Amino acid sequence: MDLPRGWTLDRVREVAQATEQPRLVPPDSAEVVVETTAGPEPVAASTILFVGGYHLVLPEGEDDDWLMGLAGADGRIVCWASYGTLENALRSL
């Protein structure tokens, strides 16, 4: 549940140009899925970062290939695409 080396929550906020302080979400606190044409597929998350109203999810076993998604009314985080590095994902917000 750690940020990649060299990243802090303050740096995340700066790169994302977020007005609110980002926060880490415990990976075991939410179900994460990726929407595919075949339907939602579960994802095991190693890190979940909430910033700018979105969730950035680093799947287990990935070094720097972040997914972006939103939490639904049921609390499940539904991701729709990979945005590559954390920096790329933050700049896409």
N, C-alpha and C positions, 0 to 999 in steps of 0.2 A: 504494500500500500504506500510505497514511496514514490516520489517524483524521480525522474531520471537525473543522473549526475549533472550538477551545474544548474538545476532548476530549483527555485523557491516559489512559494505562493505569491510573493511580491513580484517576482519576474513574470510569472504567469499572468498576473493582473496587468502588468505593463504591456506585455506583448499582445494580449487580448484587448487592450484598451477598455477593460471592464470597469464599471463604476463601483461594483461591490467586490469585496474580498472573495476570491475563489476559496473552495474548501475541498479537502479530500473526503470521499465517502467510503466507508468500510465496504470492501468488495462483497462480503457475505450478507450485506444488508438489503440487497436488491437483486432481483432476477434481471438478467441482461439477455436480450435477443437481438439478432440481426434480421431485418426484413429481407426476404429473398422472393423470387417469383414462385417458389414452392411453398412459401409461408415462413413464419418466424423460426429461426434456428437458434437454440440456446448457445450462449457464449460464457465461458468461465473467465472472469475478469481478475487480473492481478492488481490493477489500479483503476479507480474511478475518480474523476476530477469534475466538480461542478463549478462552471464558470460561465458568466453571461447568460444564465438561464438554460444552458445546455449541459449535457453530460459528455465528457470525453472518457472513453474506455480503452484501456490497454489490455488486450486479451492475454491470458496466461500463455507463456512460451514465446511471446512477441517481444522484440527489443524496442521497437520504435515505430509501430504501425497502429496508430490510434483511430478508433471508431468514434463517430459523433451520433448522439441521439437525444431523445427527450423522454422524460418520465411521464407515463400515462396515469390516468386516474387510479389504476390498480397498483401503482408504484413500480411497475415493471419498466425498465429502461429499454426503449426500442431504438436501435441504431439503424441507420440507413446506408452508411457508406464509410469506407476507410479514407482517412485524410493524410496518411503517411506520418511524418514526424510530428512530435508535439508542437513544434513551432508552426508547421504548416496548418495543423488543425486549429491552433489558436488564431492564426491570421485569417482563417476561413469563417470565424464567428461573425 
